[in-house]
Amino acid sequence: MDNRKWWNQLDDNWKNVFNKAISIKGEPTDSDLEQIVNLQKLDCPDKNEISDLEPLSDLEPLRTLTNLQELDCSGNEISDLEPLRALTNLRELDCYKNQLSDLE
């Protein structure tokens, strides 16, 4: 999938997370999108720390970030880690304070 199509399918919460990750506002350029999909570290802020973000409940958008090595998604409403299976470079995962029932 091309980066623009992937971006357009994201909900506003994920767009906010990625915009904050690379410090941009508004619609990303093609260069910004390339930077996003090649992120090696991503912090998905705790829903209680940033008022303009709703808690994240789905990690599906991360399937595209195959270079991701570190992910902090603590303090959200995530219940399924399955979308992370494709992230073979992922070395560090913090998913404290979520709604996980298993690690499969």
C-alpha positions as semicolon CSV with decimal commas, in nm:
position;residue;x (nm);y (nm);z (nm)
1;M;0,000;0,000;0,000
2;D;0,136;0,342;-0,078
3;N;0,203;0,579;0,211
4;R;-0,064;0,836;0,117
5;K;-0,336;0,572;0,094
6;W;-0,225;0,427;0,430
7;W;-0,234;0,776;0,586
8;N;-0,580;0,855;0,449
9;Q;-0,718;0,538;0,610
10;L;-0,595;0,632;0,958
11;D;-0,834;0,769;1,217
12;D;-0,767;1,109;1,372
13;N;-0,615;0,959;1,687
14;W;-0,341;0,782;1,492
15;K;-0,281;1,088;1,274
16;N;-0,228;1,291;1,592
17;V;0,015;1,031;1,731
18;F;0,223;1,030;1,412
19;N;0,211;1,409;1,373
20;K;0,345;1,444;1,727
21;A;0,609;1,177;1,662
22;I;0,770;1,380;1,385
23;S;0,665;1,724;1,514
24;I;0,437;1,838;1,234
25;K;0,092;1,994;1,222
26;G;-0,166;1,933;0,955
27;E;-0,136;1,718;0,647
28;P;0,206;1,553;0,606
29;T;0,412;1,584;0,291
30;D;0,534;1,274;0,106
31;S;0,868;1,322;0,282
32;D;0,691;1,334;0,620
33;L;0,505;1,013;0,538
34;E;0,832;0,843;0,447
35;Q;0,972;0,953;0,782
36;I;0,665;0,816;0,965
37;V;0,670;0,472;0,802
38;N;1,043;0,445;0,878
39;L;1,016;0,536;1,246
40;Q;1,232;0,323;1,473
41;K;1,082;0,449;1,798
42;L;0,724;0,548;1,872
43;D;0,557;0,669;2,189
44;C;0,179;0,652;2,187
45;P;0,099;0,890;2,472
46;D;-0,099;0,781;2,773
47;K;-0,457;0,896;2,721
48;N;-0,437;1,086;3,052
49;E;-0,128;1,286;2,953
50;I;-0,249;1,456;2,636
51;S;-0,599;1,599;2,633
52;D;-0,648;1,611;2,255
53;L;-0,592;1,236;2,212
54;E;-0,848;0,965;2,263
55;P;-0,714;0,636;2,397
56;L;-0,585;0,404;2,128
57;S;-0,759;0,068;2,103
58;D;-0,617;-0,080;1,783
59;L;-0,254;-0,128;1,677
60;E;-0,343;-0,223;1,319
61;P;-0,193;0,097;1,167
62;L;0,149;-0,007;1,296
63;R;0,175;-0,305;1,057
64;T;0,326;-0,066;0,802
65;L;0,606;0,045;1,036
66;T;0,833;-0,254;0,975
67;N;1,145;-0,067;1,094
68;L;0,994;0,000;1,436
69;Q;1,226;-0,113;1,717
70;E;1,074;0,050;2,026
71;L;0,706;0,101;2,104
72;D;0,547;0,252;2,412
73;C;0,170;0,220;2,398
74;S;0,110;0,221;2,774
75;G;-0,201;0,378;2,923
76;N;-0,439;0,316;2,634
77;E;-0,722;0,070;2,566
78;I;-0,539;-0,184;2,352
79;S;-0,669;-0,539;2,379
80;D;-0,483;-0,716;2,096
81;L;-0,113;-0,726;2,010
82;E;-0,157;-0,937;1,695
83;P;-0,085;-0,647;1,454
84;L;0,268;-0,634;1,598
85;R;0,356;-0,984;1,469
86;A;0,477;-0,835;1,141
87;L;0,720;-0,604;1,321
88;T;1,021;-0,834;1,326
89;N;1,256;-0,549;1,425
90;L;1,058;-0,468;1,740
91;R;1,289;-0,514;2,038
92;E;1,122;-0,314;2,314
93;L;0,752;-0,302;2,394
94;D;0,582;-0,123;2,682
95;C;0,210;-0,194;2,694
96;Y;0,147;-0,132;3,064
97;K;-0,205;-0,025;3,166
98;N;-0,401;-0,155;2,868
99;Q;-0,680;-0,409;2,829
100;L;-0,469;-0,708;2,727
101;S;-0,590;-1,052;2,825
102;D;-0,307;-1,250;2,663
103;L;0,020;-1,199;2,478
104;E;-0,056;-1,417;2,175
